């Protein structure tokens, strides 16, 4: 194995904020989680995910911030890429009874921008479950892990987000 290239931490992001805590890629996009990002890079201070365009390696990464307030910065703890959809996990969001959430973002080729599309949460969440701790997505199926004894499956409708939970 030989090293082909490296990705630098985005210019405004200080070192030591867990950049690279999670990684996933598709044919075009690479997502990198930085769950301890504190907002000094212009973000929310809730953690972030950074999206690199593999077809345009010279382009600066896009920062995906948490769309809602969270107790602690953990947005980007886990990331998953499937085509033009990126899932970003935040297992420490504590709003109501949902002890973790996953956020879906979709790339809009018309505006050439990433847009927040949906919030995914467990229907049976309990305190301490840490929903969104682990993510995988493939062929329109999102698989979401939690610290609880559950694994969650969501089916992505490519035309209409949100995803619908499928239970067996």
C-alpha positions in Angstrom: 0.0 0.0 0.0 1.2 3.5 -0.8 -0.2 6.8 0.3 -1.8 8.6 -2.6 -2.8 11.9 -1.0 -3.9 13.5 2.2 -6.7 15.8 3.2 -5.8 18.8 5.2 -8.0 20.0 8.0 -10.2 22.9 6.6 -8.3 26.1 7.0 -10.5 27.8 9.6 -10.8 24.6 11.8 -8.3 24.4 14.6 -6.5 21.1 15.0 -7.6 18.6 17.7 -11.4 18.8 17.1 -11.7 15.1 16.0 -11.5 15.9 12.3 -11.6 12.4 10.7 -13.5 10.8 13.6 -15.7 9.3 10.9 -15.3 8.8 7.2 -17.3 7.5 4.3 -17.3 8.0 0.5 -19.3 7.3 -2.6 -18.3 7.7 -6.2 -18.2 11.5 -6.0 -18.4 12.6 -2.4 -16.2 12.1 0.7 -17.7 12.9 4.1 -15.5 13.5 7.1 -16.9 13.9 10.6 -15.5 16.4 13.1 -17.8 16.0 16.1 -15.8 18.3 18.4 -15.8 21.2 15.9 -16.5 24.2 18.1 -17.8 26.8 15.6 -14.6 28.7 15.1 -14.7 27.6 11.5 -17.9 29.6 11.1 -20.3 26.8 12.2 -22.8 26.2 14.9 -20.4 24.9 17.6 -22.3 21.6 17.6 -19.8 19.6 15.6 -19.8 19.3 11.8 -19.3 17.1 8.8 -17.2 18.2 5.9 -18.0 17.1 2.3 -15.2 16.9 -0.3 -16.0 16.7 -4.0 -13.7 13.9 -5.3 -14.3 15.1 -8.9 -12.9 18.5 -8.0 -10.2 17.9 -5.5 -9.0 21.5 -5.4 -12.4 22.7 -4.2 -12.8 23.6 -0.5 -14.9 21.3 1.5 -18.5 22.2 2.3 -19.4 22.3 6.0 -22.6 20.6 7.1 -23.7 22.0 10.5 -26.3 20.6 12.9 -29.7 22.1 12.0 -30.8 22.3 15.7 -29.4 23.0 19.1 -27.7 20.0 20.9 -26.4 19.5 24.4 -22.9 18.9 23.3 -20.9 19.0 20.0 -21.2 15.6 18.4 -22.6 16.3 15.0 -20.4 14.3 12.7 -19.8 11.4 15.2 -20.8 9.1 12.3 -21.3 9.8 8.6 -22.6 7.7 5.6 -22.7 8.5 1.9 -25.1 7.1 -0.7 -25.1 8.9 -4.1 -26.1 12.5 -3.5 -27.3 11.8 0.1 -25.2 12.1 3.2 -26.3 11.1 6.7 -24.7 12.7 9.7 -25.1 11.2 13.2 -25.4 13.1 16.4 -25.9 10.6 19.2 -26.0 13.2 21.9 -28.9 15.4 20.9 -31.3 15.6 23.8 -34.6 17.1 22.8 -37.8 15.6 24.2 -37.5 11.9 24.3 -35.1 11.5 21.4 -31.6 10.8 22.8 -29.9 11.0 19.4 -30.7 11.9 15.9 -29.4 11.5 12.3 -29.7 14.2 9.8 -30.0 13.7 6.1 -28.6 16.1 3.6 -29.1 16.0 -0.2 -27.0 17.6 -2.9 -29.0 19.8 -5.3 -27.3 19.8 -8.7 -29.3 22.8 -9.9 -28.0 25.1 -7.1 -24.8 23.1 -6.6 -25.4 23.1 -2.8 -26.0 20.7 0.0 -29.3 21.1 1.6 -30.7 19.7 4.9 -33.5 17.3 4.0 -34.7 15.4 7.0 -34.2 14.4 10.6 -34.3 10.7 11.5 -35.0 9.5 15.0 -35.9 6.3 16.8 -39.5 5.8 17.6 -38.7 3.8 20.8 -35.8 5.9 22.0 -34.9 6.0 25.6 -32.4 8.1 27.5 -28.9 7.0 26.9 -29.6 5.1 23.6 -27.2 7.2 21.6 -29.1 6.8 18.3 -26.8 7.7 15.5 -23.7 6.3 17.1 -23.0 4.2 14.0 -24.2 4.6 10.4 -24.2 2.7 7.1 -26.2 3.4 4.0 -26.4 1.4 0.8 -28.7 1.2 -2.1 -31.3 3.4 -0.4 -31.2 1.7 3.0 -30.0 3.5 6.0 -28.9 1.4 8.9 -28.5 3.2 12.2 -26.9 1.8 15.3 -27.4 2.8 18.9 -26.1 1.8 22.3 -29.4 0.2 23.0 -30.3 -3.3 21.9 -31.8 -2.0 18.7 -30.6 -1.5 15.1 -32.8 0.7 13.0 -33.5 0.5 9.2 -34.8 3.3 7.2 -35.8 3.2 3.5 -34.8 6.2 1.5 -37.3 7.4 -1.1 -35.1 9.1 -3.6 -37.8 11.5 -4.6 -39.2 12.4 -1.2 -37.3 12.5 2.0 -38.0 11.8 4.9 -37.2 8.1 5.2 -39.7 5.7 6.6 -38.7 3.3 9.4 -39.0 -0.3 8.5 -39.4 -2.8 11.3 -39.2 -6.5 11.3 
